[in-house]
Amino acid sequence: MPSRWHGRLGLIFIGMLSAQAALSSEMDWPCVQRRVAELSVAQMWAGPPVDPATSHWRDDQDIAALARSLASRRTSLVEASIAIERLGNASGQEKETKLTLLFAGVFDLINSERRRIINGIERYARKQRSLADQISEASRNLKQDSKTATERTALEQKLQWDTRIYDDRNQALTYVCESPVLLEQRVYALAQEISRHLN
């Protein structure tokens, strides 16, 4: 009986930790766009079953090089379409296998980049929150009468500087928040294009 009770307590504790981690992530998410930590293969891909995490797309040097090229935002979708068609035409009977591996590579690379950006945005948000706390603290200190004129001047300058940095970062955040969405749109567009060449 006690062991079953301890097991239940363990499950409750793990559940609480998971909820706290999720809440902490949401608190660190400053973007208007909804936070989606991981993309889903099922939402992107209608082709043969594939698990990008266990796929051996890196073992084929040509596929790996093409996947890196397609995942790069420097490659236009028009250029990507031409490269995908060229691969499909050159693959013969291995066409389905090669194109599926290509999707696995593209998905894996873009999803990893997107995850790094999301982690970066959350770190950025924590720094902004810390800076906001510093600004509040400096504002409170300015209201104290015990400060000398020199101390007040130094504090006012620091407050102005910190506020400027905070505002600049907030403006930049609007653009940074677009990145995960743009990457999601890119992997979806590439998945559709690769799927189109499967038949």
Backbone torsions as a table, in degrees:
resi	resn	phi	psi	omega
1	MET	NA	-50.1	179.3
2	PRO	-58.6	-39.0	-177.8
3	SER	-65.3	-37.3	177.9
4	ARG	-65.1	-40.6	178.5
5	TRP	-62.9	-42.2	178.0
6	HIS	-64.8	-36.9	177.6
7	GLY	-61.9	-42.8	178.3
8	ARG	-64.7	-41.7	178.1
9	LEU	-61.2	-40.5	178.4
10	GLY	-60.6	-44.0	179.1
11	LEU	-64.7	-40.7	178.7
12	ILE	-63.4	-43.9	-179.4
13	PHE	-62.5	-44.0	178.3
14	ILE	-62.4	-41.2	177.6
15	GLY	-61.6	-41.1	178.9
16	MET	-64.7	-42.5	178.8
17	LEU	-62.6	-41.6	178.7
18	SER	-62.8	-42.6	179.6
19	ALA	-64.4	-40.8	178.5
20	GLN	-64.3	-41.2	179.4
21	ALA	-63.7	-42.1	179.1
22	ALA	-64.3	-42.9	179.6
23	LEU	-64.1	-41.8	178.8
24	SER	-61.7	-41.9	178.5
25	SER	-63.0	-41.8	179.7
26	GLU	-65.4	-37.5	179.2
27	MET	-66.1	-31.0	-179.3
28	ASP	-85.3	1.0	-176.8
29	TRP	-97.8	107.6	-173.5
30	PRO	-94.5	-1.9	-171.9
31	CYS	-85.6	152.6	174.3
32	VAL	-68.2	-37.3	179.9
33	GLN	-64.8	143.4	-179.7
34	ARG	-64.0	141.7	178.9
35	ARG	-80.8	116.0	174.5
36	VAL	-121.5	104.8	-172.2
37	ALA	-66.0	-42.5	-176.5
38	GLU	-127.9	140.6	174.6
39	LEU	-81.5	154.3	-179.4
40	SER	-105.2	128.3	177.3
41	VAL	-59.8	-42.0	-176.5
42	ALA	-60.0	-32.5	179.8
43	GLN	-76.7	-20.8	-174.4
44	MET	-101.2	-32.0	-162.2
45	TRP	-122.4	127.2	177.9
46	ALA	-109.8	6.6	-177.8
47	GLY	-84.8	-161.2	-180.0
48	PRO	-58.9	152.7	-179.5
49	PRO	-56.3	138.8	-179.6
50	VAL	-154.6	141.5	173.4
51	ASP	-119.1	100.7	-176.6
52	PRO	-54.9	-29.4	-177.5
53	ALA	-69.1	-31.2	-178.3
54	THR	-109.8	-1.9	179.9
55	SER	-68.2	149.5	-178.1
56	HIS	-99.6	39.0	-176.9
57	TRP	-62.8	-27.8	179.9
58	ARG	-70.6	-20.3	-178.7
59	ASP	-70.7	-24.5	178.1
60	ASP	-96.6	107.5	-173.0
61	GLN	-60.7	-37.9	-179.8
62	ASP	-66.9	-43.8	178.5
63	ILE	-64.0	-44.1	-178.8
64	ALA	-61.6	-42.9	179.6
65	ALA	-65.0	-42.4	180.0
66	LEU	-67.7	-40.2	178.6
67	ALA	-60.0	-43.0	178.9
68	ARG	-64.4	-39.1	179.0
69	SER	-65.1	-45.0	-178.3
70	LEU	-69.2	-34.8	-179.7
71	ALA	-69.5	-25.8	-179.4
72	SER	-70.1	132.8	180.0
73	ARG	-71.4	-10.0	176.5
74	ARG	-72.3	-23.3	179.2
75	THR	-85.9	119.8	-179.8
76	SER	-69.5	159.6	179.0
77	LEU	-66.7	-28.2	175.9
78	VAL	-66.0	-47.5	177.5
79	GLU	-61.9	-39.1	179.4
80	ALA	-62.6	-43.5	-179.9
81	SER	-60.3	-42.3	179.6
82	ILE	-63.9	-43.6	-179.0
83	ALA	-65.9	-39.3	178.9
84	ILE	-65.3	-44.2	179.2
85	GLU	-62.9	-41.3	179.7
86	ARG	-62.1	-43.4	178.8
87	LEU	-62.9	-45.9	-179.8
88	GLY	-58.8	-43.6	-178.7
89	ASN	-67.9	-32.2	-176.3
90	ALA	-87.8	-7.8	-171.5
91	SER	-89.8	-13.4	178.4
92	GLY	57.1	-129.3	-177.6
93	GLN	-70.8	-16.4	179.3
94	GLU	-89.8	9.2	-174.1
95	LYS	-52.8	-50.9	-177.4
96	GLU	-63.1	-43.3	-180.0
97	THR	-62.8	-46.7	-177.5
98	LYS	-65.2	-44.1	-178.8
99	LEU	-68.2	-35.3	177.3
100	THR	-66.6	-41.7	175.9
101	LEU	-62.3	-39.8	178.9
102	LEU	-61.6	-45.3	177.5
103	PHE	-59.9	-44.6	-179.4
104	ALA	-56.7	-42.7	179.6
105	GLY	-66.2	-46.5	179.9
106	VAL	-61.0	-46.8	-179.1
107	PHE	-61.7	-47.4	-177.7
108	ASP	-60.2	-46.1	-178.3
109	LEU	-66.2	-46.9	-178.0
110	ILE	-68.8	-40.6	179.5
111	ASN	-63.4	-39.1	178.2
112	SER	-65.7	-43.8	177.9
113	GLU	-62.1	-42.4	-179.6
114	ARG	-63.1	-41.3	178.9
115	ARG	-62.4	-41.7	178.2
116	ARG	-62.6	-41.0	179.9
117	ILE	-65.4	-42.9	179.3
118	ILE	-61.6	-44.4	177.5
119	ASN	-61.4	-39.3	178.4
120	GLY	-64.7	-40.7	178.4
121	ILE	-62.4	-41.0	-179.9
122	GLU	-66.9	-39.7	175.6
123	ARG	-62.9	-42.6	178.3
124	TYR	-57.4	-44.5	-179.0
125	ALA	-65.4	-39.3	178.8
126	ARG	-64.8	-39.5	177.7
127	LYS	-64.6	-40.1	178.6
128	GLN	-63.2	-40.4	179.7
129	ARG	-65.3	-39.9	178.5
130	SER	-65.1	-40.6	178.5
131	LEU	-66.6	-38.2	177.3
132	ALA	-62.3	-39.0	177.1
133	ASP	-63.9	-41.0	177.8
134	GLN	-62.7	-40.8	179.5
135	ILE	-64.0	-43.1	178.3
136	SER	-62.6	-43.3	180.0
137	GLU	-63.6	-42.9	179.0
138	ALA	-63.7	-38.8	178.0
139	SER	-63.1	-41.7	178.1
140	ARG	-64.4	-41.8	-179.8
141	ASN	-63.1	-34.6	180.0
142	LEU	-64.7	-27.6	-178.2
143	LYS	-77.0	-11.9	-179.8
144	GLN	-77.2	134.3	-178.1
145	ASP	-76.9	-13.8	-174.0
146	SER	-75.6	-6.6	-176.9
147	LYS	-76.5	140.8	173.7
148	THR	-77.4	167.8	-179.8
149	ALA	-61.6	-39.4	179.6
150	THR	-65.1	-44.5	179.6
151	GLU	-62.6	-42.0	180.0
152	ARG	-63.1	-43.0	179.6
153	THR	-61.8	-45.8	-179.6
154	ALA	-62.5	-41.9	-179.4
155	LEU	-67.0	-40.7	178.2
156	GLU	-63.3	-41.8	179.5
157	GLN	-64.5	-42.7	179.0
158	LYS	-64.7	-40.7	179.8
159	LEU	-63.2	-43.8	178.3
160	GLN	-62.3	-42.8	-178.6
161	TRP	-64.9	-48.3	-179.6
162	ASP	-62.2	-39.3	179.6
163	THR	-66.2	-39.2	178.6
164	ARG	-64.0	-46.0	178.5
165	ILE	-59.9	-44.4	-179.5
166	TYR	-59.3	-46.6	-179.2
167	ASP	-65.1	-42.1	178.8
168	ASP	-61.7	-43.8	179.7
169	ARG	-65.0	-37.9	179.2
170	ASN	-63.2	-39.9	177.9
171	GLN	-65.8	-42.1	180.0
172	ALA	-65.8	-31.2	-177.6
173	LEU	-60.9	-32.9	178.6
174	THR	-56.9	-42.1	-179.7
175	TYR	-75.6	-39.5	-179.4
176	VAL	-62.0	-37.4	-178.2
177	CYS	-65.3	-20.9	178.6
178	GLU	-73.4	-25.9	-171.6
179	SER	-57.4	-49.1	179.4
180	PRO	-60.1	-36.4	179.5
181	VAL	-67.0	-44.0	179.4
182	LEU	-63.0	-38.5	178.3
183	LEU	-67.8	-39.0	176.9
184	GLU	-62.1	-43.5	178.3
185	GLN	-63.9	-37.6	-178.5
186	ARG	-67.0	-47.2	-178.3
187	VAL	-64.8	-34.2	177.7
188	TYR	-66.0	-45.9	-179.8
189	ALA	-62.2	-41.4	179.4
190	LEU	-68.5	-38.6	177.8
191	ALA	-61.5	-43.0	179.4
192	GLN	-64.3	-40.0	-179.0
193	GLU	-68.1	-41.3	178.1
194	ILE	-65.7	-44.2	178.9
195	SER	-58.1	-37.1	-177.1
196	ARG	-62.1	-26.5	-177.9
197	HIS	-95.0	0.6	-177.6
198	LEU	-69.1	-35.4	-175.4
199	ASN	-90.8	NA	NA
